[in-house]
């Protein structure tokens, strides 16, 4: 009986552990905005379902990332001169580490919606990878020690924005500046360049690469000015590319149903492309399955949930599309301006506007608003989800939001 009871307890604990996910990078475990967490709050306010609220010094729009008991984010103090990595204790929000990673006497101008600490860190094992665009890239240990530092020279124009992506021992970064554009892979153990692929005749951009698998082989998909390109992750060799007219891209691609979904950026109005990634060379005329030219986001990334693709434009128009065909199921005004990317968890989609208002809807082809929740402060960073809680960053604080437990 005791053995049976011990086995039962072990199974229950293992199941609970399996359900509790870390959130180690921009847009979560798979980089596409999904969480397996089930017991998340629908409603909150400054006085409801807030476990803790802690001040974050400086300015930064990187999203919080979580692994084990640590939360990491980046910030810039002294008007961007002091570029820092900050670690908090997950349970209490207590400050654990506050590390100046780089100091720049003249960090330069940034877009009014940007910061000098906008790219989101990546957590893996006992390492923390932080990126500040051309200001510098570094690796820290999870006890706050700097392991290596490097700088990639290019003029990012509006400031740093795109996040790195991890593949094996490589840290892959899109560097699309005003004067030169390239994608580079660093050795994650040393910071040394392993490969670098130039992107000639492009324009500046700020997107985050996504690693996908097509027919058993990995590709890293990177959107840049006027072109999206897929590369062999280990070598940087180009696999396929597709042309469009657009620049200053921010949304991260998403992938499903044999299609990569990307947004084309500024001027003319943005277009959403659904591209089959099984081609070779220039696939502009052969592999674009469908396009959308109305209400396409310039900042928030798309969100694919089952057969539905959810988007929200920067001016607050949300839409749900059939991912396979592009057919629109619904289109609704949520209100406010948007920069943060939506998150899916527990059968719901969470949208966050720039004014601290989170709209929660049921995931599916029919529009059903479940809640609208407001917090104080400006909100451009995307939410993180882990262990039954939502972690939300404003311009002055980080919140842990979860349902009250009796």
N, C-alpha and C positions, 0 to 999 in steps of 0.2 A: 504493500500500500504506500509506504513512504517513497519507494523508488518511483511508482506511478505518479505520485503527487509531485515529486521533484521534476519528473519529465514534463508534466503539465505546466508547472510554473516556468520551466526553461523555455517551452514553446511560446507561452504567452509573452514572456520578456523579450524573446527573440523577435516575435511578430511586432511588438511595440517599437523595438529598436529599428526594425526594418522600415517601419512607417515614418520614423523621424528622419528627415532629410537635412543635410547641410545645404547651404546656398553659396557655393564657392566662387562664383564668377558672375559677370553681368548677365542677367536674365536666367540665373539659376543653374541647376545641375547639367542640363543639356544645352544651355545657352539660348533657349527659345521661349522662356517665360512660363514654364510649367512647374508645378509643385505637386507632389503626391500627398501632401498634408490634407487631413480630412476635417479636423475640428478647429476651423478658423472662425473668427467673429464676422458677422455681417454688418453689425452696427457699432459705432464708437463715436466719441466726442472727447473734448478736453477733460470731461468728468466721468466718462464711462469706458470701461474695458481698457484702460491705460495701466499697464503693469508698472512701467517707469518711463520717465521723460528726462533726458539728460542734455545739458548744453554741449554744443560742439563749437569750439573756437574757430575763427577764420571763416573762409568761404570755400566751398567745394560742392560740386554736384555729382561726385562719384556715388554709386549706390553702396549700401552696406553689404558686406559679404560675411558669411558665417561658417565656421568649422569647429566642431567640438564645443568648447566653452568660450571661444573667442569671436568677437566681431571686429572686423577691420574696415576702415574707410580712410580716404585721404582728404586733406584740407590744405589751404594756402593762407598763411598769415602775413602780416606786414605788407598788405597790398600785393600779395603774390610773391614776395621775395623769399619767404620761408615755406618750402614745400614739404609737407609733413605726412607721416603715416601714423594713424591713431588706432589703438586697440582698446576695446572695452570688454568687460566681463559680461557674458550673455545674460546671466541670471539677474544681476543687480544693476547693470549699466555702469559699473565702477570703472574708472580709467585705469588701464593696466600699463600701456606703453604710449608714449608720445614722442616720436622720433623725427628730427629734421633730416630728411633724406637728401635734399638739395637746397642750396641757397643761391638765389639769382638776384644780383643787384638791379638789373633791369629786365624783368620778365616780359615786357612788351604789352601791347594792347590786346584786348580780347573783345569778343562780341558781348553785347549787353546781357545775353542769356547764358553766357558761358562763365567758366571760372578757370583758374590756373590748375585746378585739381578736379577735373571732370571725369577722366577715365577711371573705371572701376577696377580695383585690384583683383588678383586671382589667388586663391588659396589651394595649396596642394601639399599633402603630408605636413611637414614642419616648415614649409616655405610660404612666403608672402611675396608676390610679384606686383610691383607698383610701377605705373607709367604716367608720365606727365608730358606726353608729346615730345617735342624737340627739347624741352627743358631737361629730360633725362628719364632713364628706365633703371630700375634697381630690383634686387632681390634681398629680402630680409628673412631672418629666421623668426619663428613664432615667439621667441623670447626678446624680440626687438633689436637684434644685432644686424647690421648691414653686412651682407655676404658679398655682393658685388654691385658696381654702379657702371653705367655707360650712358652715352648720349648719341642719338641719331640726328645728323645734321640735315634739317630742312626747315623751311619757313611755313609754319602751319597757319599763318594768317590770323584767323579768328581765335587762336588759342587751342590748347589740347582738347581732344574729345573722344576719339575712337579708342576702344579697349583692345588689349592683346587677346590672343587665343592660344591655348596650349594644345600641343600634339606630341605625345611621347616626350622626348627631351628637348623639344623646340618651343620657344615662345615666339609666336608669329604676329607681326604688327604691320598694319597698313599705314604708310606714311605718304599721304598725298598732299603735298604742299603747293604753294602758289607758283614756285619756280621749278620744282622737280617733284616727281611722283614715283614711288617704288613700294614694294612689299618686301619685308625682311624677316628672316628667321634667326633668332638668337639661341645659342646654347643656354638652356635654362640653368645649368650648373655654373657657368662662367661668365655669361653675358657676351661672349664672343659671337661675331656674325658667322653663321653657317652657310647661308645663301642669301642673295639679294637679287630681286628681279625688278628691273626698271619698267615703268608704265609710260612709254613715250606718248606725247601728244594728248595727255590727259589734263584734267583741271583739279583744283583742290577739293578735298573731300574728308569726311570725318567718321567713316563707318567702321564697324567691328567685324572682322572675318568670322565665318562659321565653317567648322569642319563637318562634312557630311560623308556618307558612304553610298556609293553608286556601283551596283553590280559587283559588290565585294571589294571595291577599291576606294580608298579615302581621297577626298578632294577638299581643298580649302577654298571657299568661295568668298571673294572680296569685291565689294562694290566701290568704284572710284568715279571720278569725273568722266562722263561720256561712255563708260564701259564697265560691265561686270565681267570678272575673269575668275576662272577656276584653275588652281595650281595643284601639282603633285606636292603634298606637304613636306616630304623629305628632301626634295631637290629644288623646288621653285619652278619647275618646268610647267609651261602653260598647257592646259588641257583643252579648254574651250573659252570663248568669250562671246559676249553679245553687246552690240552697240545701242546707245540711246542718246538723247540730248539732255544733259543735266549735270549739275555739280553741287558741291557742298552737301553730299549725302550723309545722313546720320543714321537712319534705321538699319538695324541688323537684319540680314536675311533670315527667313525661316524655310523649312524643307519638309515636304510630305506629299504623298500621293504621286511620287515620281516627278515632283515639280519644286523648283526653287522660286520663292516669292521675294521680289526685290522692289524697292521704290527708287525713282530716278532723280529726285532732288529738285533743285531750283531751275526756273526759267528754261523753257516754258512751264506751265503748270505740271506738277509731278504726275508721272504715270506709274502704275503698279504693273509689273510684268510677272507672269507665270512661265518659267522657262524649264524645259526638259534638260537635265544635266548629263545626258548620255551621249552628247555629240563630241566632235573634234574640230578644233579651229574656230573660225568665225561662224556662229550658228544663228546670227541675227535673223536670217530669212527662213530658217528651217526648223527651229526648236522653240519658238515662242508660242505657247499654247493659247494664251489669251492675255488681254490687257484691260486695265481700268484707268480712266482718265478724269474721274470726278471724285473729289474728296479724299485724295491720296495724301498720307502724312509726309511731312518733311522732317519731323523729329521722332515721334513714337514709332517703334517697330511693330510690324504685324504680329498677330497671334493666331496660330493654327490649333484648333481644338477639334479633333475628329474630322468630319467632313466640312466644317465651317472655318472660314478665315475672318477674323475680326480685325478691324482697323479703326483708328480714330484720327481725324485730321487735326492739325495744329490749332484750328479755330473751333474744335469741339464737336464735329459731326462724326458720330460713330456709325459704322456699317458692318453688316454680316453678309458674307458672300459664300456661295458654293465654291469650295476650293478647287474642284475639278474643272468647273466651267466658267467661273466668274459671275454667275447669275446672282443678283442681289436679293437677299431674303428680306432685309429691312435696313432702314436708314433713320437715325434719330439724333436730334441735337441734345448733347449732354450738358452744355453750358461751360463757359470759360475757355481759356487757352490751354493747350496740352504740349508737354515735352516728354514726360515719362512714358515708358512702354507698359502696356497692360500685362497683367499676370492672371494665369488660370490656376485655380485650386478648388477642390471640394465641389465641383460642378458649377463653379461661378467664375465670372470674369470681373476683375477689379481694374477700373480705370481711375487714374489720378490726374487731376488738372493742376495748373500752376498756382492756384489760389487755395490749396489745402483741402479741396473737396474730392473725396473718393466716391465714385458711383459704382455700385455692385449690381450686376445683372446675372440672370440665369444663363448659362452657356447653352446655346441651341439656336435653331433657325427662327424662333419666335422671340420677339423682344419682350422681356419681363424685367422691369427695374425692381430690385429687392431693397435697396437702401441708398441713401445719400448721406455721407458723413463728412463733417468739417473739422479741421484742426487749424490752429493758429500758424501763421507763417507762410512763406512761399515754398512751393514744392515742384522742383524740376527733376529730382532724382527718382529713379524707378524703385519700387518697393522690393523688399526681400521677404521670403517666407521660410520659416523653419520651426520645427517642434511646436506646432500649433499656434504660432505667433506670427504677426506681420511686423516687420521692421520698416519704419517710414522716416525718411530724413527731410527736415525742413531747412530753411536758411539759417536756423539757429539751434536746432535740437535734433536728437534722434529719439524716436518713440519705440517702445515695445508694446504692441497692441494684441490682446488676447481676451477670450471670453472669461468672465469672472468665474472663479471656481469656489463653490461653497465648501 
